Amino acid sequence: QQQSQAINPQNIAMAEQELEMVTDLFNRIVGSCHQKCIKIENAQSGELSQADALCIDNCVGKFFETNSKVGEKMQKMSQQ
């Protein structure tokens, strides 16, 4: 026997908000790292150089590290 779960509008709203936040973060990472790392001549060829790929990897890593540190700092501030 399978139990049916009622759809909770509050949970849907929270999931939608989280999806918007993740989408925004993704778009900011793509925009920032593309601007910093992708050279015009490489963008036209459709191929990433090894240097471009390394730059993107470092950029994304720094973005997440910074985002994590800011989140931790804000959490500490809200607990005071």
MOPAC internal coordinates of N, CA, C and O (Angstrom, degrees):
PM7 1SCF
backbone

  N    0.0000 0     0.00 0     0.00 0    0    0    0
  C    1.4488 1     0.00 0     0.00 0    1    0    0
  C    1.5300 1   108.89 1     0.00 0    2    1    0
  O    1.2310 1   120.75 1   -51.59 1    3    2    1
  N    1.3144 1   116.16 1   128.41 1    3    2    1
  C    1.4569 1   121.20 1  -176.48 1    5    3    2
  C    1.5263 1   109.84 1  -101.49 1    6    5    3
  O    1.2310 1   121.25 1   -47.47 1    7    6    5
  N    1.3242 1   115.21 1   132.53 1    7    6    5
  C    1.4606 1   119.91 1   178.88 1    9    7    6
  C    1.5224 1   109.03 1   -86.19 1   10    9    7
  O    1.2310 1   120.79 1   -42.21 1   11   10    9
  N    1.3064 1   116.09 1   137.79 1   11   10    9
  C    1.4628 1   118.95 1   175.84 1   13   11   10
  C    1.5189 1   108.47 1   -94.56 1   14   13   11
  O    1.2310 1   121.19 1   -39.63 1   15   14   13
  N    1.3181 1   115.33 1   140.37 1   15   14   13
  C    1.4626 1   120.66 1   179.46 1   17   15   14
  C    1.5168 1   108.56 1  -104.22 1   18   17   15
  O    1.2310 1   121.46 1   -44.50 1   19   18   17
  N    1.3068 1   114.81 1   135.50 1   19   18   17
  C    1.4551 1   119.83 1   175.83 1   21   19   18
  C    1.5218 1   108.47 1   -75.11 1   22   21   19
  O    1.2310 1   120.72 1   -37.30 1   23   22   21
  N    1.3076 1   116.23 1   142.70 1   23   22   21
  C    1.4540 1   121.03 1   178.33 1   25   23   22
  C    1.5229 1   108.26 1   -81.61 1   26   25   23
  O    1.2310 1   121.62 1   -58.22 1   27   26   25
  N    1.3091 1   114.50 1   121.78 1   27   26   25
  C    1.4519 1   120.92 1  -178.49 1   29   27   26
  C    1.5330 1   108.75 1   -93.69 1   30   29   27
  O    1.2310 1   119.68 1   -66.08 1   31   30   29
  N    1.3268 1   118.22 1   113.92 1   31   30   29
  C    1.4743 1   120.50 1  -179.39 1   33   31   30
  C    1.5214 1   113.62 1   -57.74 1   34   33   31
  O    1.2310 1   120.37 1   147.92 1   35   34   33
  N    1.3271 1   116.90 1   -32.08 1   35   34   33
  C    1.4574 1   120.14 1   179.20 1   37   35   34
  C    1.5306 1   110.39 1   -66.46 1   38   37   35
  O    1.2310 1   120.48 1   139.43 1   39   38   37
  N    1.3443 1   116.69 1   -40.57 1   39   38   37
  C    1.4660 1   120.09 1   178.01 1   41   39   38
  C    1.5242 1   110.99 1   -65.69 1   42   41   39
  O    1.2310 1   120.46 1   141.26 1   43   42   41
  N    1.3170 1   116.72 1   -38.74 1   43   42   41
  C    1.4607 1   120.34 1   177.97 1   45   43   42
  C    1.5198 1   110.22 1   -63.82 1   46   45   43
  O    1.2310 1   120.05 1   135.78 1   47   46   45
  N    1.3106 1   117.50 1   -44.22 1   47   46   45
  C    1.4656 1   121.89 1   179.00 1   49   47   46
  C    1.5253 1   110.73 1   -61.60 1   50   49   47
  O    1.2310 1   120.49 1   137.96 1   51   50   49
  N    1.3282 1   116.67 1   -42.04 1   51   50   49
  C    1.4670 1   120.43 1   178.69 1   53   51   50
  C    1.5216 1   110.97 1   -65.03 1   54   53   51
  O    1.2310 1   120.09 1   138.52 1   55   54   53
  N    1.3326 1   117.43 1   -41.48 1   55   54   53
  C    1.4603 1   121.51 1   179.10 1   57   55   54
  C    1.5236 1   110.61 1   -65.47 1   58   57   55
  O    1.2310 1   120.29 1   140.26 1   59   58   57
  N    1.3269 1   117.06 1   -39.74 1   59   58   57
  C    1.4667 1   120.64 1   177.98 1   61   59   58
  C    1.5205 1   111.00 1   -64.54 1   62   61   59
  O    1.2310 1   120.61 1   138.41 1   63   62   61
  N    1.3266 1   116.44 1   -41.59 1   63   62   61
  C    1.4636 1   120.64 1   179.11 1   65   63   62
  C    1.5315 1   110.43 1   -64.50 1   66   65   63
  O    1.2310 1   120.45 1   138.01 1   67   66   65
  N    1.3259 1   116.74 1   -41.99 1   67   66   65
  C    1.4607 1   120.54 1   179.14 1   69   67   66
  C    1.5330 1   110.35 1   -64.30 1   70   69   67
  O    1.2310 1   120.52 1   138.82 1   71   70   69
  N    1.3275 1   116.62 1   -41.18 1   71   70   69
  C    1.4624 1   120.59 1   177.86 1   73   71   70
  C    1.5238 1   110.79 1   -62.04 1   74   73   71
  O    1.2310 1   120.11 1   138.61 1   75   74   73
  N    1.3188 1   117.39 1   -41.39 1   75   74   73
  C    1.4687 1   121.22 1   177.27 1   77   75   74
  C    1.5201 1   111.03 1   -61.97 1   78   77   75
  O    1.2310 1   120.21 1   138.77 1   79   78   77
  N    1.3283 1   117.21 1   -41.23 1   79   78   77
  C    1.4626 1   121.22 1  -179.76 1   81   79   78
  C    1.5268 1   110.84 1   -65.57 1   82   81   79
  O    1.2310 1   120.37 1   136.54 1   83   82   81
  N    1.3267 1   116.89 1   -43.46 1   83   82   81
  C    1.4666 1   121.28 1   179.96 1   85   83   82
  C    1.5306 1   110.01 1   -65.78 1   86   85   83
  O    1.2310 1   120.65 1   138.32 1   87   86   85
  N    1.3240 1   116.37 1   -41.68 1   87   86   85
  C    1.4641 1   120.71 1   178.61 1   89   87   86
  C    1.5192 1   110.69 1   -63.17 1   90   89   87
  O    1.2310 1   120.37 1   136.77 1   91   90   89
  N    1.3277 1   116.90 1   -43.23 1   91   90   89
  C    1.4600 1   121.22 1   178.02 1   93   91   90
  C    1.5245 1   110.91 1   -61.62 1   94   93   91
  O    1.2310 1   120.36 1   135.11 1   95   94   93
  N    1.3322 1   116.91 1   -44.89 1   95   94   93
  C    1.4672 1   121.11 1   178.92 1   97   95   94
  C    1.5238 1   110.30 1   -60.68 1   98   97   95
  O    1.2310 1   120.50 1   133.86 1   99   98   97
  N    1.3233 1   116.65 1   -46.14 1   99   98   97
  C    1.4619 1   121.04 1   179.49 1  101   99   98
  C    1.5329 1   110.38 1   -58.86 1  102  101   99
  O    1.2310 1   120.52 1   133.09 1  103  102  101
  N    1.3360 1   116.60 1   -46.91 1  103  102  101
  C    1.4629 1   120.45 1  -178.53 1  105  103  102
  C    1.5236 1   112.22 1   -64.40 1  106  105  103
  O    1.2310 1   120.43 1   142.88 1  107  106  105
  N    1.3372 1   116.78 1   -37.12 1  107  106  105
  C    1.4628 1   119.60 1   177.66 1  109  107  106
  C    1.5213 1   111.26 1   -67.62 1  110  109  107
  O    1.2310 1   120.23 1   140.48 1  111  110  109
  N    1.3349 1   117.17 1   -39.52 1  111  110  109
  C    1.4653 1   121.02 1   177.91 1  113  111  110
  C    1.5242 1   109.90 1   -63.85 1  114  113  111
  O    1.2310 1   120.54 1   131.81 1  115  114  113
  N    1.3207 1   116.57 1   -48.19 1  115  114  113
  C    1.4668 1   120.26 1  -179.19 1  117  115  114
  C    1.5221 1   110.42 1   -59.59 1  118  117  115
  O    1.2310 1   120.47 1   132.22 1  119  118  117
  N    1.3239 1   116.71 1   -47.78 1  119  118  117
  C    1.4604 1   119.98 1  -178.71 1  121  119  118
  C    1.5139 1   112.71 1   -62.18 1  122  121  119
  O    1.2310 1   120.74 1   131.72 1  123  122  121
  N    1.3246 1   116.18 1   -48.28 1  123  122  121
  C    1.4596 1   120.97 1  -177.23 1  125  123  122
  C    1.5270 1   111.81 1   -65.81 1  126  125  123
  O    1.2310 1   120.21 1   131.21 1  127  126  125
  N    1.3173 1   117.21 1   -48.79 1  127  126  125
  C    1.4713 1   120.60 1  -175.80 1  129  127  126
  C    1.5261 1   111.26 1   -72.44 1  130  129  127
  O    1.2310 1   119.93 1   146.40 1  131  130  129
  N    1.3239 1   117.75 1   -33.60 1  131  130  129
  C    1.4663 1   119.94 1   176.81 1  133  131  130
  C    1.5234 1   109.89 1   -64.05 1  134  133  131
  O    1.2310 1   120.83 1   135.14 1  135  134  133
  N    1.3231 1   116.03 1   -44.86 1  135  134  133
  C    1.4641 1   121.04 1  -179.52 1  137  135  134
  C    1.5306 1   110.95 1   -62.75 1  138  137  135
  O    1.2310 1   120.11 1   140.64 1  139  138  137
  N    1.3298 1   117.39 1   -39.36 1  139  138  137
  C    1.4604 1   121.29 1  -177.34 1  141  139  138
  C    1.5218 1   112.82 1   -77.49 1  142  141  139
  O    1.2310 1   120.28 1   147.51 1  143  142  141
  N    1.3366 1   117.07 1   -32.49 1  143  142  141
  C    1.4680 1   119.23 1  -164.91 1  145  143  142
  C    1.5268 1   116.52 1  -112.10 1  146  145  143
  O    1.2310 1   119.72 1   151.30 1  147  146  145
  N    1.3080 1   118.14 1   -28.70 1  147  146  145
  C    1.4523 1   119.71 1  -172.41 1  149  147  146
  C    1.5294 1   110.01 1   -91.45 1  150  149  147
  O    1.2310 1   121.32 1   -59.59 1  151  150  149
  N    1.3169 1   115.09 1   120.41 1  151  150  149
  C    1.4643 1   121.03 1   178.46 1  153  151  150
  C    1.5298 1   108.72 1   -83.02 1  154  153  151
  O    1.2310 1   120.56 1   -32.86 1  155  154  153
  N    1.3117 1   116.53 1   147.14 1  155  154  153
  C    1.4679 1   121.61 1  -176.87 1  157  155  154
  C    1.5248 1   111.31 1   -57.27 1  158  157  155
  O    1.2310 1   120.08 1   136.45 1  159  158  157
  N    1.3276 1   117.45 1   -43.55 1  159  158  157
  C    1.4675 1   119.57 1  -177.54 1  161  159  158
  C    1.5316 1   111.69 1   -65.17 1  162  161  159
  O    1.2310 1   120.01 1   147.04 1  163  162  161
  N    1.3196 1   117.59 1   -32.96 1  163  162  161
  C    1.4666 1   120.43 1   178.41 1  165  163  162
  C    1.5242 1   110.90 1   -75.64 1  166  165  163
  O    1.2310 1   120.33 1   145.42 1  167  166  165
  N    1.3324 1   116.97 1   -34.58 1  167  166  165
  C    1.4610 1   120.71 1   179.53 1  169  167  166
  C    1.5206 1   110.27 1   -64.23 1  170  169  167
  O    1.2310 1   120.22 1   143.88 1  171  170  169
  N    1.3311 1   117.18 1   -36.12 1  171  170  169
  C    1.4631 1   121.02 1  -179.65 1  173  171  170
  C    1.5184 1   111.71 1   -70.18 1  174  173  171
  O    1.2310 1   120.09 1   146.78 1  175  174  173
  N    1.3235 1   117.43 1   -33.22 1  175  174  173
  C    1.4656 1   120.20 1  -179.26 1  177  175  174
  C    1.5241 1   111.78 1   -80.00 1  178  177  175
  O    1.2310 1   120.39 1   160.72 1  179  178  177
  N    1.3222 1   116.86 1   -19.28 1  179  178  177
  C    1.4623 1   120.58 1  -178.60 1  181  179  178
  C    1.5181 1   113.65 1    81.86 1  182  181  179
  O    1.2310 1   120.41 1  -176.00 1  183  182  181
  N    1.3231 1   116.83 1     4.00 1  183  182  181
  C    1.4640 1   121.44 1  -179.08 1  185  183  182
  C    1.5222 1   110.13 1  -113.69 1  186  185  183
  O    1.2310 1   120.86 1   -39.53 1  187  186  185
  N    1.3197 1   115.96 1   140.47 1  187  186  185
  C    1.4629 1   120.92 1   174.04 1  189  187  186
  C    1.5173 1   109.20 1   -93.43 1  190  189  187
  O    1.2310 1   121.11 1   -44.55 1  191  190  189
  N    1.3108 1   115.49 1   135.45 1  191  190  189
  C    1.4612 1   118.42 1   172.75 1  193  191  190
  C    1.5258 1   108.26 1   -77.35 1  194  193  191
  O    1.2310 1   120.84 1   -13.72 1  195  194  193
  N    1.3172 1   115.99 1   166.28 1  195  194  193
  C    1.4599 1   119.89 1   177.33 1  197  195  194
  C    1.5260 1   110.11 1   -62.90 1  198  197  195
  O    1.2310 1   120.65 1   143.70 1  199  198  197
  N    1.3253 1   116.37 1   -36.30 1  199  198  197
  C    1.4697 1   120.38 1   178.93 1  201  199  198
  C    1.5301 1   110.55 1   -65.96 1  202  201  199
  O    1.2310 1   120.41 1   139.27 1  203  202  201
  N    1.3492 1   116.83 1   -40.73 1  203  202  201
  C    1.4658 1   120.44 1   177.43 1  205  203  202
  C    1.5224 1   110.57 1   -62.25 1  206  205  203
  O    1.2310 1   120.59 1   134.21 1  207  206  205
  N    1.3214 1   116.48 1   -45.79 1  207  206  205
  C    1.4673 1   121.22 1  -178.71 1  209  207  206
  C    1.5282 1   110.79 1   -62.00 1  210  209  207
  O    1.2310 1   120.46 1   138.80 1  211  210  209
  N    1.3285 1   116.73 1   -41.20 1  211  210  209
  C    1.4649 1   121.04 1   178.36 1  213  211  210
  C    1.5264 1   110.41 1   -65.97 1  214  213  211
  O    1.2310 1   120.40 1   138.95 1  215  214  213
  N    1.3271 1   116.83 1   -41.05 1  215  214  213
  C    1.4614 1   121.18 1   178.18 1  217  215  214
  C    1.5326 1   110.04 1   -61.36 1  218  217  215
  O    1.2310 1   120.41 1   134.81 1  219  218  217
  N    1.3199 1   116.83 1   -45.19 1  219  218  217
  C    1.4670 1   120.74 1   179.52 1  221  219  218
  C    1.5204 1   110.50 1   -61.97 1  222  221  219
  O    1.2310 1   120.52 1   135.49 1  223  222  221
  N    1.3295 1   116.62 1   -44.51 1  223  222  221
  C    1.4683 1   120.80 1   179.55 1  225  223  222
  C    1.5280 1   110.65 1   -59.42 1  226  225  223
  O    1.2310 1   120.51 1   133.62 1  227  226  225
  N    1.3200 1   116.63 1   -46.38 1  227  226  225
  C    1.4711 1   120.78 1   178.91 1  229  227  226
  C    1.5240 1   111.65 1   -65.41 1  230  229  227
  O    1.2310 1   120.55 1   138.87 1  231  230  229
  N    1.3217 1   116.56 1   -41.13 1  231  230  229
  C    1.4617 1   121.54 1  -178.59 1  233  231  230
  C    1.5285 1   110.66 1   -62.58 1  234  233  231
  O    1.2310 1   120.44 1   132.48 1  235  234  233
  N    1.3238 1   116.77 1   -47.52 1  235  234  233
  C    1.4678 1   120.86 1   179.92 1  237  235  234
  C    1.5296 1   110.07 1   -63.27 1  238  237  235
  O    1.2310 1   120.42 1   137.22 1  239  238  237
  N    1.3297 1   116.79 1   -42.78 1  239  238  237
  C    1.4606 1   120.49 1   178.49 1  241  239  238
  C    1.5203 1   111.99 1   -60.25 1  242  241  239
  O    1.2310 1   120.48 1   135.53 1  243  242  241
  N    1.3338 1   116.69 1   -44.47 1  243  242  241
  C    1.4697 1   120.55 1   179.10 1  245  243  242
  C    1.5249 1   111.34 1   -66.50 1  246  245  243
  O    1.2310 1   120.89 1   142.57 1  247  246  245
  N    1.3348 1   115.91 1   -37.43 1  247  246  245
  C    1.4614 1   119.99 1   179.77 1  249  247  246
  C    1.5246 1   110.00 1   -61.30 1  250  249  247
  O    1.2310 1   120.55 1   133.02 1  251  250  249
  N    1.3522 1   116.56 1   -46.98 1  251  250  249
  C    1.4679 1   120.10 1  -179.80 1  253  251  250
  C    1.5243 1   111.84 1   -68.18 1  254  253  251
  O    1.2310 1   120.62 1   141.19 1  255  254  253
  N    1.3214 1   116.43 1   -38.81 1  255  254  253
  C    1.4682 1   119.71 1   178.61 1  257  255  254
  C    1.5305 1   110.48 1   -62.37 1  258  257  255
  O    1.2310 1   120.53 1   134.47 1  259  258  257
  N    1.3136 1   116.59 1   -45.53 1  259  258  257
  C    1.4642 1   121.31 1   179.47 1  261  259  258
  C    1.5241 1   110.56 1   -64.75 1  262  261  259
  O    1.2310 1   120.57 1   135.60 1  263  262  261
  N    1.3270 1   116.51 1   -44.40 1  263  262  261
  C    1.4561 1   121.05 1   179.29 1  265  263  262
  C    1.5313 1   110.72 1   -59.94 1  266  265  263
  O    1.2310 1   120.50 1   138.94 1  267  266  265
  N    1.3049 1   116.64 1   -41.06 1  267  266  265
  C    1.4635 1   121.74 1   179.18 1  269  267  266
  C    1.5319 1   111.18 1   -65.38 1  270  269  267
  O    1.2310 1   120.45 1   135.82 1  271  270  269
  N    1.3404 1   116.75 1   -44.18 1  271  270  269
  C    1.4697 1   120.58 1  -179.88 1  273  271  270
  C    1.5194 1   111.39 1   -64.95 1  274  273  271
  O    1.2310 1   120.59 1   138.98 1  275  274  273
  N    1.3283 1   116.48 1   -41.02 1  275  274  273
  C    1.4692 1   119.90 1   178.10 1  277  275  274
  C    1.5223 1   109.87 1   -63.59 1  278  277  275
  O    1.2310 1   120.30 1   137.54 1  279  278  277
  N    1.3418 1   117.02 1   -42.46 1  279  278  277
  C    1.4626 1   121.07 1   178.64 1  281  279  278
  C    1.5170 1   112.33 1   -61.36 1  282  281  279
  O    1.2310 1   120.58 1   137.23 1  283  282  281
  N    1.3424 1   116.50 1   -42.77 1  283  282  281
  C    1.4627 1   120.86 1   178.39 1  285  283  282
  C    1.5294 1   111.02 1   -63.23 1  286  285  283
  O    1.2310 1   121.03 1   137.05 1  287  286  285
  N    1.3421 1   115.63 1   -42.95 1  287  286  285
  C    1.4665 1   120.86 1  -179.23 1  289  287  286
  C    1.5407 1   110.45 1   -63.67 1  290  289  287
  O    1.2310 1   121.12 1   136.72 1  291  290  289
  N    1.3145 1   115.46 1   -43.28 1  291  290  289
  C    1.4637 1   119.20 1   179.68 1  293  291  290
  C    1.5340 1   111.39 1   -65.49 1  294  293  291
  O    1.2310 1   120.98 1   142.94 1  295  294  293
  N    1.3322 1   115.74 1   -37.06 1  295  294  293
  C    1.4674 1   119.41 1   178.48 1  297  295  294
  C    1.5354 1   110.42 1   -65.50 1  298  297  295
  O    1.2310 1   120.46 1   137.50 1  299  298  297
  N    1.3287 1   116.73 1   -42.50 1  299  298  297
  C    1.4714 1   120.40 1   177.74 1  301  299  298
  C    1.5283 1   111.08 1   -62.19 1  302  301  299
  O    1.2310 1   120.97 1   138.36 1  303  302  301
  N    1.3317 1   115.76 1   -41.64 1  303  302  301
  C    1.4655 1   120.24 1  -179.78 1  305  303  302
  C    1.5393 1   110.99 1   -64.64 1  306  305  303
  O    1.2310 1   120.14 1   143.47 1  307  306  305
  N    1.3164 1   117.33 1   -36.53 1  307  306  305
  C    1.4728 1   119.91 1  -178.64 1  309  307  306
  C    1.5250 1   111.71 1   -74.08 1  310  309  307
  O    1.2310 1   119.92 1   160.92 1  311  310  309
  N    1.3273 1   117.77 1   -19.08 1  311  310  309
  C    1.4665 1   121.07 1   179.84 1  313  311  310
  C    1.5244 1   112.26 1   -86.05 1  314  313  311
  O    1.2310 1   120.35 1   169.41 1  315  314  313
  N    1.3097 1   116.93 1   -10.59 1  315  314  313
  C    1.4753 1   119.55 1  -177.24 1  317  315  314
  C    1.5058 1   110.91 1   -83.38 1  318  317  315
  O    1.2310 1   120.10 1   180.00 1  319  318  317

